[in-house]
Amino acid sequence: MAIFTQQDVDALVAQYKAVSKDRYVKDDALRGLELKLAKNTGRATWTVYGRIRNSKNQRITLGKHPQLQLIDARIQAIVVLDQYDKGIDPIVQRRKEKQEQLDDADIEKRRKTSLREMLEHHITLKKLKAKTTYDYRNTFKVCFPNWLDKSIQDIDEYDVENSYESLLKTGKEFQTEKAFTYLNAVMNTATRRPIGSKTSNSKRLRYLDENPVDILKGKRNTYITLNKRRQDVLHGGYEGRLDEFLHLLTTSSHEQWKSSGGLDISPVFRDFAVVLLFTGIRMSEGLTLKWVDVHMDDPDP
């Protein structure tokens, strides 16, 4: 065929009739540029046919007609043919460029991820309960209000150290330690969370390389938060008094109930109080328990 014009291309596609095999029409203006016409549908696709010296021929797809017009197809074909002449495999080069685009997108995502976003990811990942979730969010709102919409990449060791010292000066030591315990957990999640999908051509990035809260190791009074945590077991100091309390709970006709004005405690409440006492669970957790879970001898009272 003679040198293509856009009108020639449009006419070929419009007048095409189904045949037994795909048809490739060469553009005489540029070596290797072809218009592929699908055998059944006549769908037109621009391709380049060529090879690197001393290697096999290969056909590379440029794009579909009419989205890719003739002039643009020629420009793309020139680039591919130039790569062949330089000994560059266009297919390998395309994969490399695509991977670089993905890597750039990952880097940009890493750069823009805020502390608020990472906090929400941490809450979801750890499946935190509603009460704990509220405590995390409220603590961050109170202690780190200026960091919530800040990129975690921009929260460095200097910021962490200064914030810790400033919060301590308010005299709220327990709140400070709890806040940085939570922050440390969220930042640890960021150091373990990968970005994108792993491929053979790139190193998998993570949202943080290092946890900036590590700068406080050896400086924090973590004992204060551990010491004030809810106790799950009974310990010393209650000898005698514990027996008396249990006796009060399990004796509905005890004299002390009468002296208190006839306080009436139902058997269900007494059982509930004993469960809370010996397990250390929260009231909200205890209220969700079923009888079969705690009364093994008689599951159907």
Disulfide bonds with the S-S distance in Angstrom:
none
